[in-house]
Amino acid sequence: MEYFWPEEVENIYDVKGAIVGAKLRTDGTPVQYGGIGTMSKSKNNGVDPQSLIDSMGADTASLFVMFASPPEQTLEWSDSGVEGANRYLRRLWAFCYAQQAAVRGAHAVRPDWSAADDASKALRREVHTLLKQADYDYQRIQYNTVVSTCMKMLNALESADLPDTATAHCALAETLSILLRVLYPVVPHITWQLWRDLGYDQAHGDLLDAPWPAVDVTALIADEIELVLQVNGKLRGSIKVPHGAPKQAIEQAAAQHDAVGRFLEGRAPKRVIVVPGKLVNVVG
């Protein structure tokens, strides 16, 4: 059996866009399409990583391979996946340089996180929650979900509406340093360069020797928590109460909720059941 390189054939598609056959570009000879298979030099279906490295860099190749599949499973090559990995690294690069001045200015500041603004607290809570997940995934050798977590970290950083204050700049610097350290084993070149350009090497040492980020458990605690609100066992909304609010305060807040008055038709609740951290059920 003779195999041909992908660039030597022209695919034939059905009305749904699925490949149903192929023909040689040179003379139109029909070629049997074998579908997705294992890469092999003898089958002329290998992908030379050097061409990808030359065009998009070694970090793009590494990020794609890590993200595309768990280590124990077969990887399905995807040009769009490679382009997506490259776009992510470009986003990371652009974001870091856009925030360079704020990050560099934050290294000498020691923030009081208890007095931080809500946006800074929310960013720290989200990134430290993701760090906890990344730690767990690294231990499981689930690199594809590590990369997914890093993508979520960048999304959180880009969408954070931080004020122009010293404390907010510290929150930005801290959370961005977490992203760079978690991503470093996957894409060492770009993260090492960004670490230096953002001044982290002066504050924490070279990225190779920098300590692994630790989850700040205090950052995971929200000032308010949202509880599911039920009336006679049926979902009727939600209520927000201060973190650590006593049971009596939660019962009172639930009893005064508009939905409770509406569905109990003005009757006083007979009982209020509180499941800590989850829900409150008003029985009438």
CYANA upper distance limits for C-alpha pairs under 8 A (distance plus 0.5 A):
  2 GLU  CA     43 LYS  CA      8.44
  3 TYR  CA     42 SER  CA      8.20
  3 TYR  CA     43 LYS  CA      5.82
  3 TYR  CA     44 ASN  CA      6.60
  4 PHE  CA      8 GLU  CA      6.76
  4 PHE  CA      9 VAL  CA      7.74
  4 PHE  CA     43 LYS  CA      7.84
  4 PHE  CA     44 ASN  CA      6.46
  4 PHE  CA     45 ASN  CA      8.45
  5 TRP  CA      9 VAL  CA      7.64
  5 TRP  CA     44 ASN  CA      5.71
  5 TRP  CA     45 ASN  CA      6.70
  6 PRO  CA     10 GLU  CA      8.45
  6 PRO  CA     44 ASN  CA      8.48
  6 PRO  CA     45 ASN  CA      7.58
  8 GLU  CA     24 LEU  CA      6.58
  8 GLU  CA     25 ARG  CA      6.36
  8 GLU  CA     26 THR  CA      8.20
  9 VAL  CA     22 ALA  CA      6.80
  9 VAL  CA     23 LYS  CA      5.94
  9 VAL  CA     24 LEU  CA      4.94
  9 VAL  CA     25 ARG  CA      5.71
  9 VAL  CA     31 VAL  CA      8.35
 10 GLU  CA     22 ALA  CA      5.96
 10 GLU  CA     23 LYS  CA      5.89
 10 GLU  CA     24 LEU  CA      6.70
 10 GLU  CA     25 ARG  CA      6.42
 11 ASN  CA     19 ILE  CA      6.91
 11 ASN  CA     20 VAL  CA      8.26
 11 ASN  CA     21 GLY  CA      6.53
 11 ASN  CA     22 ALA  CA      4.80
 11 ASN  CA     23 LYS  CA      7.15
 12 ILE  CA     19 ILE  CA      6.20
 12 ILE  CA     20 VAL  CA      6.31
 12 ILE  CA     21 GLY  CA      5.47
 12 ILE  CA     22 ALA  CA      5.67
 12 ILE  CA     23 LYS  CA      8.15
 13 TYR  CA     17 GLY  CA      5.77
 13 TYR  CA     18 ALA  CA      5.76
 13 TYR  CA     19 ILE  CA      4.98
 13 TYR  CA     20 VAL  CA      6.04
 13 TYR  CA     21 GLY  CA      7.58
 14 ASP  CA     18 ALA  CA      6.03
 14 ASP  CA     19 ILE  CA      7.05
 14 ASP  CA     20 VAL  CA      6.86
 19 ILE  CA     33 TYR  CA      8.42
 20 VAL  CA     33 TYR  CA      7.53
 21 GLY  CA     30 PRO  CA      8.27
 21 GLY  CA     31 VAL  CA      7.33
 21 GLY  CA     32 GLN  CA      6.58
 21 GLY  CA     33 TYR  CA      5.62
 22 ALA  CA     30 PRO  CA      6.54
 22 ALA  CA     31 VAL  CA      5.59
 22 ALA  CA     32 GLN  CA      6.90
 22 ALA  CA     33 TYR  CA      6.57
 23 LYS  CA     28 GLY  CA      5.68
 23 LYS  CA     29 THR  CA      5.74
 23 LYS  CA     30 PRO  CA      4.77
 23 LYS  CA     31 VAL  CA      5.39
 24 LEU  CA     28 GLY  CA      5.30
 24 LEU  CA     29 THR  CA      5.72
 24 LEU  CA     30 PRO  CA      7.03
 24 LEU  CA     31 VAL  CA      7.20
 36 ILE  CA     76 GLU  CA      8.49
 39 MET  CA     43 LYS  CA      7.85
 39 MET  CA     45 ASN  CA      6.06
 39 MET  CA     46 GLY  CA      5.60
 39 MET  CA     47 VAL  CA      8.38
 40 SER  CA     44 ASN  CA      7.03
 40 SER  CA     45 ASN  CA      6.50
 40 SER  CA     46 GLY  CA      6.09
 41 LYS  CA     45 ASN  CA      7.05
 41 LYS  CA     46 GLY  CA      6.25
 48 ASP  CA     52 LEU  CA      7.74
 49 PRO  CA     53 ILE  CA      6.56
 49 PRO  CA     61 ALA  CA      7.80
 50 GLN  CA     54 ASP  CA      6.45
 51 SER  CA     55 SER  CA      6.71
 52 LEU  CA     56 MET  CA      6.25
 52 LEU  CA     57 GLY  CA      7.25
 52 LEU  CA     58 ALA  CA      8.14
 52 LEU  CA     61 ALA  CA      7.21
 53 ILE  CA     57 GLY  CA      4.65
 53 ILE  CA     58 ALA  CA      5.24
 53 ILE  CA     59 ASP  CA      8.46
 53 ILE  CA     60 THR  CA      8.03
 53 ILE  CA     61 ALA  CA      7.04
 54 ASP  CA     58 ALA  CA      8.40
 56 MET  CA     60 THR  CA      6.61
 56 MET  CA     61 ALA  CA      8.18
 56 MET  CA     86 ASN  CA      7.40
 57 GLY  CA     61 ALA  CA      7.31
 58 ALA  CA     62 SER  CA      6.66
 59 ASP  CA     63 LEU  CA      6.44
 59 ASP  CA    186 VAL  CA      8.04
 59 ASP  CA    187 VAL  CA      5.31
 59 ASP  CA    188 PRO  CA      7.65
 59 ASP  CA    189 HIS  CA      7.16
 59 ASP  CA    190 ILE  CA      7.66
 60 THR  CA     64 PHE  CA      6.60
 60 THR  CA     82 VAL  CA      7.39
 60 THR  CA     85 ALA  CA      6.23
 60 THR  CA     86 ASN  CA      5.80
 60 THR  CA     89 LEU  CA      7.90
 60 THR  CA    187 VAL  CA      8.19
 61 ALA  CA     65 VAL  CA      6.74
 61 ALA  CA     82 VAL  CA      7.55
 61 ALA  CA     85 ALA  CA      8.49
 62 SER  CA     66 MET  CA      6.58
 62 SER  CA    186 VAL  CA      6.96
 62 SER  CA    187 VAL  CA      7.04
 63 LEU  CA     67 PHE  CA      6.50
 63 LEU  CA     85 ALA  CA      6.63
 63 LEU  CA    147 VAL  CA      8.00
 63 LEU  CA    186 VAL  CA      6.69
 63 LEU  CA    187 VAL  CA      6.94
 64 PHE  CA     68 ALA  CA      6.25
 64 PHE  CA     81 GLY  CA      7.04
 64 PHE  CA     82 VAL  CA      6.08
 64 PHE  CA     85 ALA  CA      6.08
 65 VAL  CA     69 SER  CA      7.51
 65 VAL  CA     75 LEU  CA      8.08
 66 MET  CA     70 PRO  CA      7.85
 66 MET  CA     71 PRO  CA      8.22
 66 MET  CA    143 TYR  CA      6.26
 66 MET  CA    144 ASN  CA      5.81
 66 MET  CA    147 VAL  CA      7.71
 66 MET  CA    186 VAL  CA      7.83
 67 PHE  CA    143 TYR  CA      7.29
 67 PHE  CA    144 ASN  CA      4.55
 67 PHE  CA    145 THR  CA      7.66
 67 PHE  CA    147 VAL  CA      6.33
 67 PHE  CA    148 SER  CA      7.66
 68 ALA  CA     75 LEU  CA      6.91
 68 ALA  CA     76 GLU  CA      7.85
 68 ALA  CA     81 GLY  CA      7.99
 68 ALA  CA    144 ASN  CA      7.03
 69 SER  CA     73 GLN  CA      6.79
 69 SER  CA     74 THR  CA      7.47
 69 SER  CA     75 LEU  CA      5.97
 69 SER  CA     76 GLU  CA      8.31
 69 SER  CA    144 ASN  CA      6.52
 70 PRO  CA    142 GLN  CA      6.53
 70 PRO  CA    143 TYR  CA      7.09
 70 PRO  CA    144 ASN  CA      6.18
 71 PRO  CA    141 ILE  CA      8.20
 71 PRO  CA    142 GLN  CA      7.75
 71 PRO  CA    143 TYR  CA      7.96
 77 TRP  CA     81 GLY  CA      8.32
 78 SER  CA     82 VAL  CA      6.92
 79 ASP  CA     83 GLU  CA      6.82
 80 SER  CA     84 GLY  CA      6.59
 81 GLY  CA     85 ALA  CA      6.76
 82 VAL  CA     86 ASN  CA      6.85
 83 GLU  CA     87 ARG  CA      6.69
 84 GLY  CA     88 TYR  CA      6.78
 85 ALA  CA     89 LEU  CA      7.01
 86 ASN  CA     90 ARG  CA      6.77
 87 ARG  CA     91 ARG  CA      6.65
 88 TYR  CA     92 LEU  CA      6.72
 88 TYR  CA    151 MET  CA      8.15
 89 LEU  CA     93 TRP  CA      6.65
 90 ARG  CA     94 ALA  CA      6.61
 91 ARG  CA     95 PHE  CA      6.52
 92 LEU  CA     96 CYS  CA      6.64
 92 LEU  CA    154 LEU  CA      7.60
 93 TRP  CA     97 TYR  CA      6.89
 93 TRP  CA    190 ILE  CA      8.43
 93 TRP  CA    194 LEU  CA      7.99
 94 ALA  CA     98 ALA  CA      6.62
 95 PHE  CA     99 GLN  CA      6.81
 95 PHE  CA    158 GLU  CA      7.86
 96 CYS  CA    100 GLN  CA      6.43
 96 CYS  CA    194 LEU  CA      7.71
 96 CYS  CA    198 LEU  CA      8.05
 97 TYR  CA    198 LEU  CA      8.38
 99 GLN  CA    103 VAL  CA      6.63
100 GLN  CA    104 ARG  CA      6.58
100 GLN  CA    197 ASP  CA      8.31
100 GLN  CA    198 LEU  CA      6.14
101 ALA  CA    105 GLY  CA      6.64
102 ALA  CA    106 ALA  CA      6.87
102 ALA  CA    169 HIS  CA      6.15
102 ALA  CA    173 ALA  CA      8.28
103 VAL  CA    107 HIS  CA      7.42
103 VAL  CA    169 HIS  CA      6.72
103 VAL  CA    170 CYS  CA      7.67
103 VAL  CA    172 LEU  CA      7.32
103 VAL  CA    173 ALA  CA      5.42
103 VAL  CA    198 LEU  CA      7.00
103 VAL  CA    199 GLY  CA      8.35
104 ARG  CA    173 ALA  CA      8.43
104 ARG  CA    198 LEU  CA      6.36
104 ARG  CA    199 GLY  CA      6.20
104 ARG  CA    200 TYR  CA      8.35
105 GLY  CA    109 VAL  CA      8.41
105 GLY  CA    169 HIS  CA      8.26
106 ALA  CA    166 ALA  CA      7.23
106 ALA  CA    169 HIS  CA      6.26
106 ALA  CA    170 CYS  CA      5.60
106 ALA  CA    173 ALA  CA      7.10
107 HIS  CA    170 CYS  CA      7.85
107 HIS  CA    173 ALA  CA      8.06
107 HIS  CA    199 GLY  CA      8.42
107 HIS  CA    200 TYR  CA      8.21
107 HIS  CA    203 ALA  CA      6.90
109 VAL  CA    166 ALA  CA      7.99
109 VAL  CA    170 CYS  CA      7.62
110 ARG  CA    170 CYS  CA      8.45
111 PRO  CA    166 ALA  CA      8.44
111 PRO  CA    167 THR  CA      6.18
111 PRO  CA    170 CYS  CA      7.24
112 ASP  CA    116 ALA  CA      7.20
112 ASP  CA    167 THR  CA      8.03
113 TRP  CA    121 LYS  CA      8.08
113 TRP  CA    167 THR  CA      8.22
116 ALA  CA    120 SER  CA      6.75
116 ALA  CA    121 LYS  CA      6.87
116 ALA  CA    167 THR  CA      6.80
116 ALA  CA    168 ALA  CA      7.82
117 ASP  CA    121 LYS  CA      6.85
117 ASP  CA    167 THR  CA      8.50
117 ASP  CA    168 ALA  CA      7.92
118 ASP  CA    122 ALA  CA      6.54
119 ALA  CA    123 LEU  CA      6.69
119 ALA  CA    160 ALA  CA      7.32
119 ALA  CA    161 ASP  CA      6.89
119 ALA  CA    162 LEU  CA      6.22
119 ALA  CA    163 PRO  CA      8.37
120 SER  CA    124 ARG  CA      6.68
120 SER  CA    160 ALA  CA      8.50
120 SER  CA    162 LEU  CA      6.85
120 SER  CA    167 THR  CA      8.28
120 SER  CA    168 ALA  CA      6.06
120 SER  CA    171 ALA  CA      6.29
120 SER  CA    172 LEU  CA      8.29
121 LYS  CA    125 ARG  CA      6.53
121 LYS  CA    171 ALA  CA      8.43
121 LYS  CA    219 ALA  CA      7.50
122 ALA  CA    126 GLU  CA      6.69
122 ALA  CA    222 ALA  CA      8.49
123 LEU  CA    127 VAL  CA      6.65
123 LEU  CA    156 ALA  CA      7.26
123 LEU  CA    157 LEU  CA      7.65
123 LEU  CA    160 ALA  CA      7.01
123 LEU  CA    171 ALA  CA      7.97
123 LEU  CA    175 THR  CA      8.20
124 ARG  CA    128 HIS  CA      6.39
124 ARG  CA    171 ALA  CA      7.07
124 ARG  CA    175 THR  CA      6.99
124 ARG  CA    219 ALA  CA      6.52
124 ARG  CA    220 LEU  CA      8.25
125 ARG  CA    129 THR  CA      6.52
125 ARG  CA    219 ALA  CA      5.53
125 ARG  CA    220 LEU  CA      5.28
125 ARG  CA    221 ILE  CA      7.79
125 ARG  CA    222 ALA  CA      8.11
126 GLU  CA    130 LEU  CA      6.76
126 GLU  CA    153 MET  CA      8.40
126 GLU  CA    156 ALA  CA      7.82
126 GLU  CA    220 LEU  CA      8.17
127 VAL  CA    131 LEU  CA      6.55
127 VAL  CA    153 MET  CA      6.43
127 VAL  CA    156 ALA  CA      7.89
127 VAL  CA    175 THR  CA      6.77
127 VAL  CA    178 ILE  CA      8.41
128 HIS  CA    132 LYS  CA      6.73
128 HIS  CA    175 THR  CA      8.35
128 HIS  CA    215 VAL  CA      6.11
128 HIS  CA    216 ASP  CA      7.12
128 HIS  CA    219 ALA  CA      7.42
128 HIS  CA    220 LEU  CA      7.29
129 THR  CA    133 GLN  CA      7.12
129 THR  CA    215 VAL  CA      8.24
129 THR  CA    220 LEU  CA      7.07
130 LEU  CA    134 ALA  CA      6.66
130 LEU  CA    149 THR  CA      6.71
130 LEU  CA    150 CYS  CA      8.48
130 LEU  CA    152 LYS  CA      8.29
130 LEU  CA    153 MET  CA      7.49
131 LEU  CA    135 ASP  CA      6.62
131 LEU  CA    149 THR  CA      8.46
131 LEU  CA    178 ILE  CA      8.01
131 LEU  CA    182 VAL  CA      8.30
131 LEU  CA    215 VAL  CA      7.08
132 LYS  CA    136 TYR  CA      6.96
132 LYS  CA    215 VAL  CA      6.78
133 GLN  CA    137 ASP  CA      6.71
133 GLN  CA    146 VAL  CA      8.48
133 GLN  CA    149 THR  CA      7.99
134 ALA  CA    138 TYR  CA      6.57
134 ALA  CA    145 THR  CA      8.14
134 ALA  CA    146 VAL  CA      5.76
134 ALA  CA    149 THR  CA      6.91
134 ALA  CA    182 VAL  CA      7.96
135 ASP  CA    139 GLN  CA      6.92
136 TYR  CA    140 ARG  CA      6.93
137 ASP  CA    141 ILE  CA      6.58
137 ASP  CA    142 GLN  CA      5.59
137 ASP  CA    143 TYR  CA      7.33
137 ASP  CA    145 THR  CA      7.16
137 ASP  CA    146 VAL  CA      6.51
138 TYR  CA    142 GLN  CA      6.49
138 TYR  CA    143 TYR  CA      6.96
138 TYR  CA    146 VAL  CA      7.27
142 GLN  CA    146 VAL  CA      7.06
143 TYR  CA    147 VAL  CA      6.81
144 ASN  CA    148 SER  CA      6.84
145 THR  CA    149 THR  CA      6.53
146 VAL  CA    150 CYS  CA      6.82
147 VAL  CA    151 MET  CA      6.77
147 VAL  CA    183 LEU  CA      7.82
147 VAL  CA    186 VAL  CA      8.44
148 SER  CA    152 LYS  CA      6.93
149 THR  CA    153 MET  CA      6.80
150 CYS  CA    154 LEU  CA      6.89
150 CYS  CA    179 LEU  CA      6.82
150 CYS  CA    182 VAL  CA      7.84
150 CYS  CA    183 LEU  CA      7.14
151 MET  CA    155 ASN  CA      6.81
152 LYS  CA    156 ALA  CA      6.68
153 MET  CA    157 LEU  CA      6.77
153 MET  CA    179 LEU  CA      7.04
154 LEU  CA    158 GLU  CA      6.56
154 LEU  CA    179 LEU  CA      7.99
155 ASN  CA    159 SER  CA      6.60
156 ALA  CA    160 ALA  CA      6.49
157 LEU  CA    172 LEU  CA      7.99
157 LEU  CA    175 THR  CA      8.29
157 LEU  CA    176 LEU  CA      8.00
162 LEU  CA    168 ALA  CA      6.50
163 PRO  CA    168 ALA  CA      6.70
164 ASP  CA    168 ALA  CA      7.18
164 ASP  CA    169 HIS  CA      7.70
165 THR  CA    169 HIS  CA      6.72
166 ALA  CA    170 CYS  CA      6.79
167 THR  CA    171 ALA  CA      6.84
168 ALA  CA    172 LEU  CA      6.74
169 HIS  CA    173 ALA  CA      6.61
170 CYS  CA    174 GLU  CA      6.49
171 ALA  CA    175 THR  CA      6.60
172 LEU  CA    176 LEU  CA      6.45
173 ALA  CA    177 SER  CA      6.56
174 GLU  CA    178 ILE  CA      6.94
175 THR  CA    179 LEU  CA      6.97
176 LEU  CA    180 LEU  CA      6.82
177 SER  CA    181 ARG  CA      6.69
177 SER  CA    195 TRP  CA      8.26
177 SER  CA    200 TYR  CA      8.11
178 ILE  CA    182 VAL  CA      6.61
178 ILE  CA    213 PRO  CA      6.43
179 LEU  CA    183 LEU  CA      6.50
180 LEU  CA    184 TYR  CA      6.35
180 LEU  CA    191 THR  CA      6.13
180 LEU  CA    195 TRP  CA      7.69
181 ARG  CA    185 PRO  CA      8.35
181 ARG  CA    191 THR  CA      8.18
181 ARG  CA    207 LEU  CA      7.83
181 ARG  CA    212 TRP  CA      7.28
181 ARG  CA    213 PRO  CA      7.64
182 VAL  CA    212 TRP  CA      8.39
182 VAL  CA    213 PRO  CA      8.39
183 LEU  CA    187 VAL  CA      6.69
183 LEU  CA    188 PRO  CA      8.14
183 LEU  CA    191 THR  CA      7.67
184 TYR  CA    188 PRO  CA      5.20
184 TYR  CA    189 HIS  CA      8.45
184 TYR  CA    191 THR  CA      6.14
184 TYR  CA    192 TRP  CA      7.76
187 VAL  CA    191 THR  CA      6.98
188 PRO  CA    192 TRP  CA      6.37
189 HIS  CA    193 GLN  CA      6.88
190 ILE  CA    194 LEU  CA      6.63
191 THR  CA    195 TRP  CA      6.41
192 TRP  CA    196 ARG  CA      6.95
192 TRP  CA    207 LEU  CA      6.54
192 TRP  CA    208 LEU  CA      8.43
193 GLN  CA    197 ASP  CA      6.68
194 LEU  CA    198 LEU  CA      6.43
195 TRP  CA    199 GLY  CA      6.96
195 TRP  CA    200 TYR  CA      5.84
195 TRP  CA    201 ASP  CA      6.83
195 TRP  CA    206 ASP  CA      8.42
195 TRP  CA    207 LEU  CA      7.10
196 ARG  CA    200 TYR  CA      6.42
196 ARG  CA    201 ASP  CA      5.86
196 ARG  CA    202 GLN  CA      8.47
196 ARG  CA    206 ASP  CA      8.14
199 GLY  CA    203 ALA  CA      7.37
200 TYR  CA    204 HIS  CA      6.21
200 TYR  CA    205 GLY  CA      7.44
200 TYR  CA    206 ASP  CA      8.28
201 ASP  CA    205 GLY  CA      4.72
201 ASP  CA    206 ASP  CA      5.29
201 ASP  CA    207 LEU  CA      7.14
202 GLN  CA    206 ASP  CA      8.34
204 HIS  CA    210 ALA  CA      6.36
204 HIS  CA    211 PRO  CA      8.35
205 GLY  CA    209 ASP  CA      7.01
205 GLY  CA    210 ALA  CA      6.16
206 ASP  CA    210 ALA  CA      6.41
216 ASP  CA    220 LEU  CA      7.56
217 VAL  CA    221 ILE  CA      7.64
221 ILE  CA    243 HIS  CA      8.29
222 ALA  CA    243 HIS  CA      7.04
223 ASP  CA    242 PRO  CA      6.41
223 ASP  CA    243 HIS  CA      5.85
224 GLU  CA    240 LYS  CA      6.79
224 GLU  CA    241 VAL  CA      6.00
224 GLU  CA    242 PRO  CA      4.81
224 GLU  CA    243 HIS  CA      5.36
225 ILE  CA    240 LYS  CA      6.07
225 ILE  CA    241 VAL  CA      6.17
225 ILE  CA    242 PRO  CA      6.76
225 ILE  CA    243 HIS  CA      6.21
225 ILE  CA    277 GLY  CA      7.90
226 GLU  CA    238 SER  CA      7.06
226 GLU  CA    239 ILE  CA      6.13
226 GLU  CA    240 LYS  CA      4.92
226 GLU  CA    241 VAL  CA      7.08
226 GLU  CA    277 GLY  CA      8.46
226 GLU  CA    278 LYS  CA      8.41
227 LEU  CA    238 SER  CA      5.99
227 LEU  CA    239 ILE  CA      5.90
227 LEU  CA    240 LYS  CA      6.78
227 LEU  CA    241 VAL  CA      8.26
227 LEU  CA    277 GLY  CA      7.12
227 LEU  CA    278 LYS  CA      5.83
227 LEU  CA    279 LEU  CA      5.20
227 LEU  CA    280 VAL  CA      7.19
228 VAL  CA    235 LEU  CA      7.81
228 VAL  CA    237 GLY  CA      6.81
228 VAL  CA    238 SER  CA      4.98
228 VAL  CA    239 ILE  CA      7.14
228 VAL  CA    278 LYS  CA      6.85
228 VAL  CA    279 LEU  CA      4.84
228 VAL  CA    280 VAL  CA      6.74
229 LEU  CA    235 LEU  CA      6.60
229 LEU  CA    236 ARG  CA      6.23
229 LEU  CA    237 GLY  CA      5.59
229 LEU  CA    238 SER  CA      5.03
229 LEU  CA    239 ILE  CA      6.89
229 LEU  CA    254 ALA  CA      7.84
229 LEU  CA    279 LEU  CA      6.41
229 LEU  CA    280 VAL  CA      5.75
229 LEU  CA    281 ASN  CA      6.54
229 LEU  CA    282 VAL  CA      8.30
230 GLN  CA    234 LYS  CA      5.51
230 GLN  CA    235 LEU  CA      4.97
230 GLN  CA    236 ARG  CA      5.76
230 GLN  CA    237 GLY  CA      7.50
230 GLN  CA    279 LEU  CA      7.98
230 GLN  CA    280 VAL  CA      6.69
230 GLN  CA    281 ASN  CA      4.97
230 GLN  CA    282 VAL  CA      6.61
231 VAL  CA    235 LEU  CA      7.12
231 VAL  CA    236 ARG  CA      6.81
231 VAL  CA    260 VAL  CA      6.92
231 VAL  CA    263 PHE  CA      7.73
231 VAL  CA    264 LEU  CA      8.49
231 VAL  CA    281 ASN  CA      6.12
231 VAL  CA    282 VAL  CA      5.29
231 VAL  CA    283 VAL  CA      6.50
231 VAL  CA    284 GLY  CA      8.16
232 ASN  CA    281 ASN  CA      7.14
232 ASN  CA    282 VAL  CA      6.46
232 ASN  CA    283 VAL  CA      5.24
232 ASN  CA    284 GLY  CA      7.13
233 GLY  CA    281 ASN  CA      6.73
233 GLY  CA    282 VAL  CA      8.17
233 GLY  CA    283 VAL  CA      8.07
236 ARG  CA    259 ALA  CA      6.99
237 GLY  CA    259 ALA  CA      7.90
239 ILE  CA    253 ALA  CA      8.23
239 ILE  CA    254 ALA  CA      7.57
239 ILE  CA    257 HIS  CA      8.40
241 VAL  CA    245 ALA  CA      7.10
241 VAL  CA    250 ILE  CA      7.32
241 VAL  CA    253 ALA  CA      8.32
245 ALA  CA    249 ALA  CA      6.84
245 ALA  CA    250 ILE  CA      7.22
246 PRO  CA    250 ILE  CA      7.05
247 LYS  CA    251 GLU  CA      6.67
247 LYS  CA    274 VAL  CA      7.58
248 GLN  CA    252 GLN  CA      6.69
249 ALA  CA    253 ALA  CA      6.66
250 ILE  CA    254 ALA  CA      6.63
250 ILE  CA    274 VAL  CA      8.13
250 ILE  CA    280 VAL  CA      8.44
251 GLU  CA    255 ALA  CA      6.62
251 GLU  CA    272 VAL  CA      6.53
251 GLU  CA    273 ILE  CA      8.26
251 GLU  CA    274 VAL  CA      7.73
251 GLU  CA    280 VAL  CA      8.14
252 GLN  CA    256 GLN  CA      6.77
253 ALA  CA    257 HIS  CA      6.88
254 ALA  CA    260 VAL  CA      7.84
254 ALA  CA    280 VAL  CA      7.69
254 ALA  CA    282 VAL  CA      7.73
255 ALA  CA    260 VAL  CA      6.80
255 ALA  CA    261 GLY  CA      8.19
255 ALA  CA    269 PRO  CA      7.45
255 ALA  CA    272 VAL  CA      8.30
255 ALA  CA    282 VAL  CA      7.57
256 GLN  CA    260 VAL  CA      7.53
256 GLN  CA    261 GLY  CA      7.73
257 HIS  CA    261 GLY  CA      7.22
258 ASP  CA    262 ARG  CA      6.70
259 ALA  CA    263 PHE  CA      6.58
260 VAL  CA    264 LEU  CA      6.35
260 VAL  CA    282 VAL  CA      7.82
261 GLY  CA    265 GLU  CA      6.19
261 GLY  CA    266 GLY  CA      5.59
261 GLY  CA    267 ARG  CA      7.73
262 ARG  CA    266 GLY  CA      7.24
264 LEU  CA    268 ALA  CA      8.04
264 LEU  CA    269 PRO  CA      8.14
264 LEU  CA    284 GLY  CA      6.71
267 ARG  CA    284 GLY  CA      7.54
268 ALA  CA    284 GLY  CA      7.25
269 PRO  CA    282 VAL  CA      6.93
269 PRO  CA    283 VAL  CA      6.26
269 PRO  CA    284 GLY  CA      4.94
270 LYS  CA    282 VAL  CA      8.32
270 LYS  CA    283 VAL  CA      6.19
270 LYS  CA    284 GLY  CA      5.42
271 ARG  CA    282 VAL  CA      6.64
271 ARG  CA    283 VAL  CA      5.62
271 ARG  CA    284 GLY  CA      7.31
272 VAL  CA    280 VAL  CA      7.48
272 VAL  CA    281 ASN  CA      6.25
272 VAL  CA    282 VAL  CA      5.04
272 VAL  CA    283 VAL  CA      6.50
273 ILE  CA    280 VAL  CA      6.08
273 ILE  CA    281 ASN  CA      5.52
273 ILE  CA    282 VAL  CA      6.87
273 ILE  CA    283 VAL  CA      8.29
274 VAL  CA    279 LEU  CA      6.67
274 VAL  CA    280 VAL  CA      4.91
274 VAL  CA    281 ASN  CA      6.96
275 VAL  CA    279 LEU  CA      5.73
275 VAL  CA    280 VAL  CA      6.50
